[in-house]
């Protein structure tokens, strides 16, 4: 099958990117110039309906886009009272596309209602979860029933923590897991098909699997008329017995995610490491069913170590019920979709050729597949919407009736008025622009 990617829509959020690229080449770049550059850190899709995309930007604004047209429909700065606070992750509620949450390095988890009227660029939170400990909240997720949050923290004096919050408990945590990870928790995720199972990945190289229903005292039965004057038993430092399994990736975890295909009864989890390894485990047997090691140059198709360092995995998902796709990019913004089921090095979509005018020019930070289109966001400040095209039959069996409004980036670059498109940051994500400490440093 001969496939290609066609750009459906795109939007530039970084109006100073190309100017910075020019200044870098002339060696006239300053810290103020770099501070004015804005790029995209994360894509968070609405879960109830495929209508919105929330993008976390490096200037700490949250920009809400229409998923079809990529037009900006909402923009706010959630932590306006603390200009030094960094938002580390955002996400939509599962059953309400008007509610969005975000965690930050000041140790708080906040929720906002997009139906509020904006006061300038600020949006007041409707819920705020905090703890008494000095911890950075690095990652968070909500379950499919919208009643539990999980939060992963940095390593402080002792181990890193995983908090479980019940929305009905007025900001107090339900459980604190202290023995799961010995280093920063880089990502947590609830299982998409159940409200009780979740996972956490860490710089210690471990992926931990949990189930709230495993606790003997039944975590799900929470008294709603709790007396505040009584002792809160849920604030115990003792870990509840929620652990189901521990998987070892042998390298610091950058990203984890559940993979499921109901048609084939597939239930898996994948991990991408900071050494650019990709591992997929089966959740029933806990066996490794797929693995790519960065050290295997034959698998990666590399000729030298320098090129090898330039390539990285950034996502993994089932494009069809029986077809797993792996996203691999390089520092120039080019990326490929690999067939994870059959031939590993068979590049399905290569943007080096026909689509070179419509592509990223820098590291891709985040992506999202909605079953019809692929969305990518990167350090060049661009958000792209792609459609997978069969060169022979013009399309694949994905039904997308959205009218295309694609624009040629190359034409815009020739305009003096748009002399500010692309940015040439040629390194992996900087730790100061996303998560703190060693979270964004590659570890062997």
Sine and cosine of phi, psi and omega as CSV:
sin_phi,cos_phi,sin_psi,cos_psi,sin_omega,cos_omega
0.00,0.00,0.77,-0.64,-0.01,-1.00
-0.98,-0.21,0.94,-0.33,-0.12,-0.99
-0.89,-0.46,0.36,-0.93,0.06,-1.00
-0.49,-0.87,0.26,-0.97,0.07,-1.00
-0.96,-0.27,0.73,-0.68,0.06,-1.00
-0.92,-0.40,0.78,-0.63,0.02,-1.00
-0.95,0.30,0.87,-0.49,0.02,-1.00
-1.00,-0.02,-0.73,0.68,0.01,-1.00
-0.56,-0.83,0.35,-0.94,0.12,-0.99
-0.40,-0.92,0.40,-0.92,0.06,-1.00
-0.55,-0.83,0.62,-0.78,0.01,-1.00
-0.97,-0.24,0.87,-0.49,0.04,-1.00
-0.98,-0.18,-0.05,1.00,-0.09,-1.00
-0.89,-0.45,1.00,-0.02,-0.10,-0.99
-0.98,0.22,-0.11,0.99,-0.02,-1.00
-0.91,-0.41,0.18,0.98,-0.15,-0.99
-0.90,0.43,-0.75,0.67,-0.07,-1.00
-0.94,0.34,-0.53,0.85,0.07,-1.00
-0.88,0.48,-0.67,0.75,0.03,-1.00
-0.90,0.43,-0.63,0.77,0.04,-1.00
-0.87,0.50,-0.67,0.75,0.01,-1.00
-0.91,0.41,-0.67,0.75,0.00,-1.00
-0.91,0.41,-0.57,0.82,0.04,-1.00
-0.90,0.44,-0.68,0.73,-0.01,-1.00
-0.90,0.44,-0.59,0.81,-0.01,-1.00
-1.00,0.03,0.02,1.00,0.02,-1.00
0.87,0.50,0.56,0.83,0.03,-1.00
-0.93,-0.37,0.26,0.96,-0.06,-1.00
-0.95,0.31,0.63,-0.78,0.05,-1.00
-0.84,-0.55,0.22,-0.98,0.03,-1.00
-0.89,0.45,-0.56,0.83,0.03,-1.00
-0.91,0.42,-0.60,0.80,0.04,-1.00
-0.90,0.44,-0.69,0.72,0.00,-1.00
-0.91,0.41,-0.60,0.80,-0.02,-1.00
-0.91,0.41,-0.46,0.89,-0.02,-1.00
-0.99,0.13,-0.18,0.98,0.00,-1.00
-0.98,0.19,0.70,-0.71,-0.04,-1.00
-0.85,-0.53,0.75,-0.66,0.11,-0.99
-0.69,-0.73,0.17,-0.99,-0.14,-0.99
-1.00,-0.10,0.75,-0.67,-0.04,-1.00
-0.99,-0.15,-0.56,0.83,-0.15,-0.99
-0.41,-0.91,0.58,-0.82,0.19,-0.98
-0.95,-0.30,0.78,-0.63,0.07,-1.00
-0.81,-0.59,0.94,-0.34,-0.03,-1.00
-0.99,0.15,0.48,-0.88,0.15,-0.99
-0.92,0.39,0.61,-0.80,-0.16,-0.99
-0.98,-0.20,-0.51,0.86,-0.04,-1.00
-0.95,0.31,-0.64,0.77,0.06,-1.00
-0.59,-0.81,0.42,-0.91,0.00,-1.00
-1.00,0.07,0.93,0.36,-0.09,-1.00
-0.87,-0.49,-0.43,0.90,-0.11,-0.99
-0.73,-0.68,0.44,-0.90,0.16,-0.99
-0.77,-0.63,0.81,-0.59,0.11,-0.99
-0.99,-0.17,0.75,-0.66,0.01,-1.00
-0.88,-0.48,0.81,-0.59,0.12,-0.99
-1.00,0.06,0.82,-0.57,-0.08,-1.00
-0.96,-0.27,0.38,-0.92,-0.07,-1.00
-0.93,0.37,-0.29,0.96,0.09,-1.00
-1.00,0.02,0.19,0.98,0.08,-1.00
0.96,0.29,0.26,0.96,0.18,-0.98
-1.00,0.06,0.48,-0.88,0.13,-0.99
-0.94,-0.34,0.87,-0.49,-0.05,-1.00
-0.94,-0.35,0.82,-0.57,-0.01,-1.00
-0.98,-0.19,0.82,-0.57,-0.02,-1.00
-0.90,-0.43,0.50,-0.87,0.20,-0.98
-0.94,0.33,0.76,-0.65,-0.13,-0.99
-0.94,0.35,-0.42,0.91,0.00,-1.00
-0.99,0.11,-0.78,0.62,-0.11,-0.99
-0.99,-0.12,-0.24,0.97,-0.09,-1.00
0.89,0.46,0.42,0.91,0.11,-0.99
-0.99,0.15,0.66,-0.75,0.02,-1.00
-0.95,0.31,0.81,-0.59,-0.03,-1.00
-0.90,-0.43,-0.18,0.98,-0.01,-1.00
-0.29,-0.96,0.60,-0.80,0.04,-1.00
-0.48,-0.88,0.78,-0.63,-0.02,-1.00
-0.48,-0.88,0.31,-0.95,0.08,-1.00
-0.90,-0.43,0.94,-0.34,-0.17,-0.99
-0.96,0.29,-0.50,0.87,-0.08,-1.00
-0.92,-0.40,0.86,0.52,-0.10,-1.00
-0.93,0.36,-0.48,0.88,-0.05,-1.00
-0.97,0.24,-0.23,0.97,-0.01,-1.00
-0.78,-0.62,1.00,0.01,-0.07,-1.00
-0.90,0.44,-0.33,0.94,0.00,-1.00
-1.00,0.00,-0.10,1.00,-0.03,-1.00
-0.97,0.26,0.67,-0.74,0.00,-1.00
-0.93,-0.36,0.84,-0.54,0.13,-0.99
-0.96,0.27,0.78,-0.63,-0.08,-1.00
-0.98,-0.20,-0.44,0.90,0.03,-1.00
-0.30,-0.95,0.52,-0.85,0.04,-1.00
-0.76,-0.65,0.23,-0.97,0.06,-1.00
-0.11,-0.99,0.38,-0.93,0.07,-1.00
-1.00,0.01,0.43,-0.90,0.22,-0.98
-0.89,0.45,0.37,-0.93,-0.05,-1.00
-0.98,0.20,-0.53,0.85,-0.10,-0.99
-0.92,-0.40,0.06,1.00,-0.03,-1.00
-0.56,-0.83,0.93,-0.37,-0.04,-1.00
-0.98,0.21,-0.03,1.00,0.06,-1.00
-0.99,-0.10,-0.08,1.00,0.01,-1.00
-0.94,-0.35,0.76,-0.66,-0.03,-1.00
-0.71,-0.70,0.58,-0.82,0.00,-1.00
-0.86,-0.51,0.32,-0.95,0.05,-1.00
-0.40,-0.91,0.61,-0.79,0.06,-1.00
-0.93,-0.37,0.32,-0.95,-0.11,-0.99
-0.58,-0.82,0.19,-0.98,-0.04,-1.00
-0.98,0.20,0.02,1.00,0.11,-0.99
-1.00,-0.02,0.17,0.99,0.07,-1.00
0.98,0.20,0.60,0.80,0.02,-1.00
-0.70,-0.72,0.48,-0.88,0.09,-1.00
-0.85,-0.53,0.88,-0.48,-0.09,-1.00
-0.86,-0.51,0.44,-0.90,0.03,-1.00
-0.80,-0.59,0.62,-0.78,-0.02,-1.00
-0.80,-0.59,0.53,-0.85,0.05,-1.00
-0.96,-0.27,0.91,-0.41,-0.06,-1.00
-0.94,0.35,-0.17,0.99,0.02,-1.00
-0.99,0.17,-0.17,0.99,0.07,-1.00
-0.93,0.38,0.48,-0.88,0.12,-0.99
-0.99,0.16,0.70,-0.71,-0.04,-1.00
-0.96,0.28,0.67,-0.74,0.16,-0.99
-0.96,-0.26,1.00,-0.04,-0.14,-0.99
0.94,0.34,-0.84,-0.55,0.01,-1.00
-0.96,-0.27,0.16,0.99,-0.11,-0.99
-0.97,-0.26,0.55,-0.84,0.06,-1.00
-0.71,-0.70,0.88,-0.48,-0.05,-1.00
-0.95,0.32,0.65,-0.76,0.01,-1.00
-0.97,0.25,0.50,-0.87,0.06,-1.00
-0.98,-0.17,-0.33,0.94,0.06,-1.00
-0.63,-0.78,0.61,-0.80,0.02,-1.00
-0.63,-0.77,0.90,-0.44,0.05,-1.00
-0.97,-0.26,0.75,-0.66,0.06,-1.00
-0.61,-0.79,0.25,-0.97,0.12,-0.99
-0.80,-0.60,0.17,-0.98,0.00,-1.00
-0.99,0.12,-0.13,0.99,-0.05,-1.00
-1.00,-0.02,0.48,-0.88,0.04,-1.00
-1.00,0.10,1.00,0.05,-0.03,-1.00
-0.77,-0.64,0.56,-0.83,0.13,-0.99
-1.00,-0.03,0.79,-0.61,0.07,-1.00
-1.00,0.08,0.95,-0.32,-0.11,-0.99
-1.00,-0.07,-0.42,0.91,-0.08,-1.00
-0.37,-0.93,0.50,-0.87,-0.03,-1.00
-0.45,-0.89,0.38,-0.93,0.08,-1.00
-0.42,-0.91,0.33,-0.94,0.02,-1.00
-0.85,-0.53,0.52,-0.85,-0.04,-1.00
-0.99,0.12,0.09,-1.00,-0.12,-0.99
-0.94,0.34,-0.31,0.95,0.01,-1.00
-1.00,-0.07,-0.05,1.00,0.01,-1.00
0.87,0.49,0.55,0.84,0.05,-1.00
-0.85,-0.52,-0.15,0.99,0.03,-1.00
-0.75,-0.66,0.70,-0.72,0.19,-0.98
-0.95,-0.32,0.57,-0.82,0.23,-0.97
-0.87,-0.49,0.60,-0.80,-0.05,-1.00
-0.69,-0.72,0.72,-0.69,0.09,-1.00
-0.96,-0.29,0.61,-0.79,-0.09,-1.00
-0.88,-0.48,0.08,-1.00,0.11,-0.99
-0.98,0.19,0.22,-0.97,0.13,-0.99
-0.99,0.13,0.80,-0.60,0.05,-1.00
-0.97,-0.23,-0.79,-0.61,0.05,-1.00
-0.93,0.36,-0.68,0.74,0.00,-1.00
-0.97,-0.24,-0.60,-0.80,-0.04,-1.00
-0.97,0.26,0.24,-0.97,0.19,-0.98
-0.95,0.30,0.36,-0.93,-0.09,-1.00
-0.88,-0.48,0.42,-0.91,0.20,-0.98
-0.84,-0.55,0.90,-0.44,0.02,-1.00
-0.99,-0.12,0.55,-0.84,0.14,-0.99
-0.86,-0.52,0.87,-0.49,0.02,-1.00
-0.95,-0.31,0.66,-0.75,0.17,-0.99
-0.98,-0.21,0.79,-0.61,-0.10,-1.00
-0.88,0.48,-0.42,0.91,-0.05,-1.00
-0.99,0.15,-0.01,1.00,-0.13,-0.99
-0.97,-0.24,0.35,0.94,0.17,-0.99
0.82,0.58,0.72,0.70,0.14,-0.99
1.00,-0.04,-0.21,0.98,0.02,-1.00
-0.99,0.12,0.53,-0.85,0.02,-1.00
-0.99,0.15,0.52,-0.85,0.02,-1.00
-0.99,0.13,-0.71,0.71,0.01,-1.00
-0.61,-0.80,0.46,-0.89,0.10,-0.99
-0.79,-0.61,0.91,-0.42,-0.02,-1.00
-1.00,-0.09,0.91,-0.41,-0.13,-0.99
-0.97,-0.26,-0.22,0.98,-0.12,-0.99
-0.94,-0.34,0.16,0.99,-0.09,-1.00
-0.98,0.21,-0.72,0.69,-0.14,-0.99
-0.72,-0.69,0.60,-0.80,0.01,-1.00
-0.99,-0.14,-0.01,1.00,0.03,-1.00
-0.57,-0.82,0.04,-1.00,-0.11,-0.99
-0.76,0.65,0.71,-0.71,0.10,-0.99
-1.00,0.10,0.90,-0.44,-0.11,-0.99
-1.00,0.00,-0.44,0.90,0.03,-1.00
-0.33,-0.94,0.59,-0.81,0.14,-0.99
-0.79,-0.61,0.51,-0.86,-0.01,-1.00
-0.52,-0.85,0.70,-0.72,0.22,-0.97
-0.99,0.11,0.51,-0.86,0.08,-1.00
-0.92,0.39,0.71,-0.70,-0.07,-1.00
-0.92,0.39,-0.35,0.94,-0.10,-0.99
-0.96,-0.29,0.04,1.00,0.02,-1.00
-0.55,-0.84,0.51,-0.86,-0.03,-1.00
-1.00,-0.04,0.06,1.00,-0.09,-1.00
-0.87,-0.49,-0.34,0.94,-0.04,-1.00
-1.00,-0.08,0.66,-0.75,0.02,-1.00
-0.47,-0.88,0.15,-0.99,-0.06,-1.00
-0.64,-0.77,0.30,-0.95,0.07,-1.00
-0.61,-0.79,0.60,-0.80,0.06,-1.00
-0.83,-0.56,0.47,-0.88,-0.16,-0.99
-0.58,-0.82,0.25,-0.97,0.10,-0.99
-0.92,0.40,-0.22,0.98,0.06,-1.00
-0.98,0.21,-0.03,1.00,0.05,-1.00
1.00,0.04,0.06,1.00,-0.05,-1.00
-0.98,-0.19,0.58,-0.82,0.18,-0.98
-0.90,-0.44,0.90,-0.44,-0.05,-1.00
-0.97,-0.24,0.68,-0.73,0.02,-1.00
-0.94,-0.35,0.70,-0.71,-0.06,-1.00
-0.76,-0.65,0.30,-0.95,0.12,-0.99
-0.56,-0.83,0.88,-0.48,-0.01,-1.00
-0.89,0.46,-0.43,0.90,-0.01,-1.00
-0.98,0.21,-0.12,0.99,0.02,-1.00
-0.98,0.22,-0.32,0.95,-0.05,-1.00
-0.93,0.37,0.77,-0.64,-0.04,-1.00
-0.86,0.50,-0.55,0.83,-0.06,-1.00
-0.99,0.12,0.06,1.00,0.04,-1.00
0.89,0.45,1.00,0.02,-0.02,-1.00
-0.86,0.51,-0.46,0.89,-0.16,-0.99
-0.96,0.29,-0.30,0.95,-0.02,-1.00
-1.00,-0.04,0.99,-0.11,-0.05,-1.00
-0.94,-0.34,0.85,-0.53,0.03,-1.00
-0.92,0.40,0.75,-0.66,-0.05,-1.00
-1.00,0.05,-0.33,0.94,-0.03,-1.00
-0.97,-0.23,0.72,0.70,-0.03,-1.00
-0.90,0.43,0.73,-0.68,0.05,-1.00
-0.99,0.12,0.85,-0.52,-0.06,-1.00
-0.92,0.40,-0.38,0.93,-0.01,-1.00
-0.99,0.17,-0.29,0.96,0.01,-1.00
-0.99,0.12,0.33,-0.94,0.00,-1.00
-0.92,0.38,0.75,-0.66,-0.02,-1.00
-1.00,0.03,0.97,-0.26,-0.07,-1.00
-0.95,0.32,-0.30,0.95,-0.05,-1.00
-0.97,0.24,-0.21,0.98,0.01,-1.00
-1.00,0.01,0.37,0.93,0.04,-1.00
-0.93,0.36,0.58,-0.81,0.02,-1.00
-0.99,0.17,-0.14,0.99,-0.03,-1.00
-0.98,0.20,0.77,-0.64,-0.01,-1.00
-0.93,0.38,0.76,-0.65,0.16,-0.99
-0.95,0.31,0.36,-0.93,-0.05,-1.00
-1.00,0.09,0.98,0.19,-0.02,-1.00
-0.96,-0.29,-0.22,0.98,-0.11,-0.99
-0.93,0.37,0.75,-0.66,0.02,-1.00
-0.97,-0.26,-0.69,0.73,-0.05,-1.00
-0.32,-0.95,0.46,-0.89,0.09,-1.00
-0.84,-0.54,0.80,-0.60,0.02,-1.00
-0.92,-0.38,0.61,-0.79,-0.08,-1.00
-0.90,-0.43,0.87,-0.50,0.02,-1.00
-1.00,-0.06,-0.12,0.99,0.03,-1.00
0.88,0.47,0.33,0.94,0.05,-1.00
-0.27,-0.96,0.42,-0.91,-0.08,-1.00
-0.86,0.51,0.75,-0.66,-0.06,-1.00
-0.99,0.15,0.78,-0.63,0.10,-0.99
-0.99,-0.16,-0.67,0.74,-0.08,-1.00
-0.53,-0.85,0.61,-0.79,0.10,-0.99
-0.71,-0.70,0.34,-0.94,0.02,-1.00
-0.19,-0.98,0.49,-0.87,0.06,-1.00
-0.99,0.12,0.61,-0.79,0.09,-1.00
-0.87,-0.49,0.83,-0.56,-0.01,-1.00
-0.63,-0.77,0.58,-0.82,0.08,-1.00
-0.64,-0.77,0.97,-0.26,-0.08,-1.00
-0.91,0.42,-0.54,0.84,-0.03,-1.00
-0.89,0.46,-0.64,0.77,-0.03,-1.00
-0.97,-0.25,0.14,0.99,-0.02,-1.00
0.81,0.58,0.68,0.74,0.04,-1.00
-1.00,-0.01,0.76,-0.65,0.06,-1.00
-0.68,-0.73,0.97,-0.24,-0.13,-0.99
-0.70,-0.72,0.18,-0.98,0.11,-0.99
-0.66,-0.75,0.63,-0.78,0.01,-1.00
-0.87,-0.49,0.36,-0.93,0.07,-1.00
-0.66,-0.75,0.69,-0.72,0.14,-0.99
-0.92,-0.40,0.78,-0.63,-0.09,-1.00
-0.98,-0.20,0.20,-0.98,0.03,-1.00
-0.96,0.27,-0.18,0.98,0.14,-0.99
-0.99,-0.13,0.26,0.96,0.08,-1.00
0.90,0.44,0.62,0.79,0.19,-0.98
-1.00,-0.08,0.50,-0.87,0.07,-1.00
-0.80,-0.60,0.81,-0.59,-0.04,-1.00
-0.74,-0.67,0.69,-0.72,0.06,-1.00
-0.83,-0.55,0.80,-0.60,0.03,-1.00
-0.92,-0.38,0.52,-0.85,0.16,-0.99
-0.99,0.11,0.74,-0.67,-0.09,-1.00
-0.98,0.19,-0.25,0.97,0.05,-1.00
-1.00,0.08,-0.78,0.62,-0.03,-1.00
-1.00,-0.02,-0.31,0.95,-0.07,-1.00
0.90,0.45,0.35,0.94,0.06,-1.00
-1.00,0.05,0.47,-0.88,0.11,-0.99
-0.97,0.26,0.86,-0.51,-0.01,-1.00
-0.97,-0.25,-0.22,0.97,-0.01,-1.00
-0.34,-0.94,0.69,-0.72,-0.06,-1.00
-0.42,-0.91,0.69,-0.72,0.10,-1.00
-0.77,-0.64,0.86,-0.50,0.03,-1.00
-0.99,-0.16,0.69,-0.72,-0.02,-1.00
-0.88,0.47,-0.48,0.88,-0.04,-1.00
-0.95,0.32,-0.25,0.97,-0.01,-1.00
-1.00,0.07,1.00,-0.04,-0.06,-1.00
-0.93,0.38,-0.49,0.87,0.00,-1.00
-0.91,0.40,-0.62,0.79,0.02,-1.00
-0.94,0.35,-0.68,0.74,-0.04,-1.00
-0.98,0.18,-0.22,0.97,0.02,-1.00
0.95,0.31,0.54,0.84,-0.05,-1.00
-0.99,-0.16,0.44,-0.90,0.02,-1.00
-0.96,-0.28,-0.38,0.93,0.02,-1.00
-0.49,-0.87,0.26,-0.96,-0.09,-1.00
-0.92,0.40,-0.52,0.85,-0.01,-1.00
-0.91,0.42,-0.71,0.70,0.05,-1.00
-0.90,0.43,-0.57,0.82,-0.02,-1.00
-0.89,0.46,-0.64,0.77,-0.01,-1.00
-0.93,0.36,-0.42,0.91,-0.04,-1.00
-0.96,0.28,-0.38,0.92,-0.06,-1.00
-0.99,-0.12,0.53,-0.85,-0.06,-1.00
-0.45,-0.89,0.50,-0.87,0.15,-0.99
-1.00,0.06,0.63,-0.78,0.04,-1.00
-0.75,-0.66,-0.08,1.00,0.08,-1.00
-0.22,-0.98,0.29,-0.96,0.02,-1.00
-0.43,-0.90,0.76,-0.65,-0.05,-1.00
-0.32,-0.95,0.26,-0.97,0.10,-1.00
-1.00,-0.02,0.93,-0.37,0.03,-1.00
-0.96,0.26,-0.57,0.82,0.13,-0.99
-0.75,-0.67,0.22,-0.98,-0.01,-1.00
-0.84,0.55,-0.47,0.88,-0.03,-1.00
-0.89,-0.45,0.37,0.93,-0.13,-0.99
-0.65,-0.76,0.95,-0.32,0.03,-1.00
-1.00,-0.07,0.78,-0.62,0.01,-1.00
-0.94,-0.34,0.62,-0.79,0.02,-1.00
-0.86,-0.51,0.77,-0.64,0.00,-1.00
-0.99,-0.12,0.80,-0.60,0.03,-1.00
-0.74,-0.68,0.79,-0.61,-0.03,-1.00
-0.81,-0.58,0.04,-1.00,0.11,-0.99
-0.74,-0.68,0.04,-1.00,-0.12,-0.99
-0.94,0.34,-0.24,0.97,0.02,-1.00
-1.00,0.06,-0.06,1.00,0.01,-1.00
0.99,-0.12,-0.13,0.99,0.06,-1.00
-0.96,0.27,0.56,-0.83,0.05,-1.00
-0.54,-0.84,0.33,-0.94,-0.01,-1.00
-0.76,-0.66,0.45,-0.89,0.20,-0.98
-0.96,-0.29,0.85,-0.52,-0.03,-1.00
-0.98,-0.22,0.57,-0.82,0.06,-1.00
-0.98,0.17,0.97,-0.24,-0.08,-1.00
-0.97,0.24,-0.26,0.97,-0.06,-1.00
-1.00,0.01,-0.56,0.83,-0.15,-0.99
-0.94,-0.35,-1.00,-0.02,-0.06,-1.00
-0.98,-0.21,0.89,-0.46,-0.12,-0.99
-0.88,0.48,-0.70,0.71,-0.11,-0.99
-1.00,-0.02,0.16,0.99,0.04,-1.00
-0.98,0.20,0.98,-0.21,-0.05,-1.00
-0.97,0.25,0.89,-0.45,-0.02,-1.00
-0.98,0.18,-0.62,0.78,-0.06,-1.00
-0.70,-0.71,0.92,-0.39,-0.04,-1.00
-0.86,-0.52,0.89,-0.45,-0.08,-1.00
-1.00,0.04,0.15,0.99,0.00,-1.00
-0.95,0.32,-0.33,0.95,-0.16,-0.99
-0.96,-0.30,-0.98,-0.21,-0.20,-0.98
-0.91,0.41,-0.50,0.87,-0.11,-0.99
-0.99,-0.14,0.35,0.94,-0.13,-0.99
-0.90,0.44,-0.35,0.94,0.00,-1.00
-0.98,0.20,-0.35,0.94,-0.05,-1.00
-0.83,-0.56,1.00,0.06,-0.06,-1.00
-0.32,-0.95,0.22,-0.98,0.08,-1.00
-0.94,0.33,0.39,-0.92,0.06,-1.00
-0.89,-0.45,0.17,0.99,-0.03,-1.00
-0.41,-0.91,-0.05,-1.00,-0.07,-1.00
-0.85,0.53,0.71,-0.70,0.06,-1.00
-1.00,0.06,0.85,-0.53,-0.06,-1.00
-1.00,0.01,-0.54,0.84,-0.14,-0.99
-0.42,-0.91,0.41,-0.91,0.03,-1.00
-0.51,-0.86,0.25,-0.97,-0.02,-1.00
-0.41,-0.91,0.76,-0.65,0.07,-1.00
-0.93,-0.36,0.86,-0.51,-0.05,-1.00
-0.98,-0.20,0.20,0.98,-0.04,-1.00
1.00,-0.08,-0.27,0.96,0.02,-1.00
-0.83,-0.56,-0.68,0.74,-0.09,-1.00
-0.73,-0.68,0.41,-0.91,0.10,-1.00
-0.96,-0.29,0.76,-0.64,0.04,-1.00
-0.93,-0.38,0.70,-0.72,0.02,-1.00
-0.74,-0.67,0.57,-0.82,0.03,-1.00
-0.67,-0.74,0.60,-0.80,-0.10,-0.99
-0.52,-0.85,-0.13,-0.99,-0.06,-1.00
-0.97,0.25,-0.11,0.99,0.13,-0.99
-0.99,0.11,-0.02,1.00,0.03,-1.00
0.99,0.11,0.13,0.99,-0.05,-1.00
-0.98,-0.18,0.60,-0.80,0.17,-0.98
-0.91,-0.41,0.86,-0.51,-0.05,-1.00
-0.92,-0.38,0.53,-0.85,0.17,-0.99
-0.87,-0.49,0.87,-0.49,-0.07,-1.00
-0.92,-0.40,0.48,-0.88,0.15,-0.99
-0.83,-0.55,0.70,-0.72,0.00,-1.00
-0.99,0.17,0.82,-0.57,-0.10,-0.99
-0.85,-0.52,0.72,-0.69,0.17,-0.99
-1.00,0.05,0.86,-0.50,-0.06,-1.00
-0.87,0.49,-0.41,0.91,-0.05,-1.00
-1.00,0.02,-0.69,0.72,-0.08,-1.00
-0.97,-0.23,0.04,1.00,0.06,-1.00
0.97,0.23,-0.36,0.93,0.01,-1.00
-0.35,-0.94,0.25,-0.97,0.09,-1.00
-0.94,-0.33,0.11,-0.99,-0.11,-0.99
-0.98,0.21,0.80,0.60,0.19,-0.98
-0.91,-0.42,0.81,-0.59,-0.07,-1.00
-1.00,-0.06,0.95,-0.32,0.04,-1.00
-0.76,-0.65,0.96,-0.28,-0.06,-1.00
-1.00,-0.09,0.10,0.99,-0.01,-1.00
-0.92,0.40,0.74,-0.67,0.03,-1.00
-0.93,0.38,0.75,-0.66,-0.02,-1.00
-0.98,0.22,0.66,-0.75,0.06,-1.00
-0.74,-0.67,0.69,0.72,-0.11,-0.99
-0.94,0.33,0.52,-0.85,0.01,-1.00
-0.77,-0.64,0.60,-0.80,-0.06,-1.00
-0.99,0.12,0.90,-0.44,0.00,-1.00
-0.89,0.45,-0.52,0.86,-0.03,-1.00
-0.91,0.42,-0.59,0.81,0.03,-1.00
-0.93,0.38,-0.62,0.78,0.01,-1.00
-0.92,0.39,-0.52,0.86,-0.02,-1.00
-0.93,0.36,-0.37,0.93,-0.01,-1.00
-0.99,0.12,-0.12,0.99,-0.01,-1.00
-1.00,0.00,0.73,-0.69,0.03,-1.00
-0.91,0.42,-0.53,0.85,-0.01,-1.00
-0.94,0.34,-0.39,0.92,0.00,-1.00
-0.93,-0.37,0.61,0.79,-0.06,-1.00
-0.99,0.11,0.75,0.66,-0.09,-1.00
-0.42,-0.91,0.60,0.80,-0.14,-0.99
-1.00,0.07,-0.83,0.55,-0.33,-0.95
-0.94,-0.34,0.55,-0.84,-0.07,-1.00
-0.89,-0.45,0.58,-0.81,-0.12,-0.99
-0.88,-0.47,0.76,0.65,0.09,-1.00
-0.97,0.24,0.92,-0.39,-0.18,-0.98
-0.97,-0.25,0.71,0.71,0.08,-1.00
-0.61,-0.79,0.25,-0.97,0.01,-1.00
-0.93,0.37,0.24,-0.97,-0.10,-1.00
-0.77,0.64,0.74,-0.68,-0.02,-1.00
-0.98,0.21,0.67,-0.74,-0.08,-1.00
-0.91,0.41,-0.43,0.90,0.00,-1.00
-0.98,0.22,-0.23,0.97,-0.06,-1.00
-0.98,-0.19,-0.05,1.00,0.00,-1.00
-0.67,-0.75,-1.00,-0.05,-0.01,-1.00
-0.96,-0.29,0.41,-0.91,-0.19,-0.98
-1.00,0.08,0.16,-0.99,0.15,-0.99
0.89,0.45,-0.67,-0.74,-0.10,-1.00
-1.00,0.09,0.07,1.00,-0.08,-1.00
-0.84,0.54,-0.63,0.78,-0.06,-1.00
-0.95,-0.32,0.40,0.92,0.12,-0.99
-0.97,-0.24,0.67,-0.74,-0.05,-1.00
-0.95,0.32,0.71,-0.70,0.01,-1.00
-0.82,-0.57,0.68,-0.73,0.03,-1.00
-1.00,0.08,0.00,0.00,0.00,0.00
